[in-house]
Amino acid sequence: MDEINNIKNKKQLIGEVVASSMEKTAIVKVERRFPHRVYKKFISKSKKYYVHDPKNICKTGDVVRILESKPISKQKRWIFLEIEKKAVK
C-alpha cells in the first residue's frame, strides 16, 4: 500500500524518447505549453531528462511516462514507468 501512495505523491511526466543508445538510460524530451504572461500567446518549452530504463525497453520515438525518483547517478533522477505509444517504424 505504501508503494501506491508513494507513486501518487511523486511527479509524473509524459515525453518522447530522443535517444536510447546508452545502456539502461534513455533521454526523454518533455514539452510543455503555457501562455505568455503579458501577450497571452502560447509558448512551447522543452526540457530533456535522463531516465533510468533497467530493461532497455525504450526506443527512439516512443512516447513514455516517467516518474520522479531519488538520484540514481550524476544526471538520472527519473525512472521509466511505461510506454504510452510505440514509435512507428
N, C-alpha and C positions, 0 to 999 in steps of 0.2 A: 504494500500500500504506500510506503514511503517513496518508492521509485516513481509511482504515478504522480504523486503530489510534487515531487522534485522536478519532474519534466514539465509540469504545468507552470511552475514558478520561473522557469528559465525562458530566455528569448528563443524564438524560432524564426528563421528567415527562409525565403524561397529564392533561389537564384539559378543561374546557368553555369555549368561546368565549362571553364575556359581551357584548363589544362589538367591532365591526369597522368603525365609522364613520370612523375615521381612515385616511389614505392610507398604505399599506404598514405598518400597525400594527394589531395586534389585542390585546385584553385577554383573557387566559385565566385562569380561576379553577381552581386545583388544590386538591382536598380530600384531607386525609389523616386516617386514623383510627388512634388509638393508645389503649392502656389507661391509665387514671389510675394514678399511682404508688402511691397508698395504697388507693384504693377499687376499683381494677381494672375500673371501668366504662369502656366505650369512649367516647371523646370525638372529635368531628369538628371539625377546624380547617381553615379555608380561607385561601388567600393568592392575590392577583391578581398576574399577571406581564404586563408589556408585551412583546409578541412581535413580531419583525420578520417581516413577511409580504410579500416583494417583489412577488409577483404578485397580491395581494389575493384569494387563493383562499378564505380563511376566511370563514364566515358565522356569524351568531349562532346558538348552539345546537349547533354541530358539536363533536364530541369529537376533540381533536387531540393529537399528540405534539410536544413542544418539546424543543430541545437547548440546553444552556448554551453561551454564546459570549463573545467579548470585548465590551466595551461598544460599542454602536452609536450610542447617543445618551445623553442625561441619564438616562433611565429604562429603556431597552431593553438587556437583557443576555441575551436568549433568542432563538432562531431557530425558525421554524416548520419542522417536518420533513414530517409527513404527516397526512392526515385519517384517524382511526381509524373514525369513524362519522359519517355525514352527518345533519344535522338534518332532522326530519320536518316538512314544511310543511302 
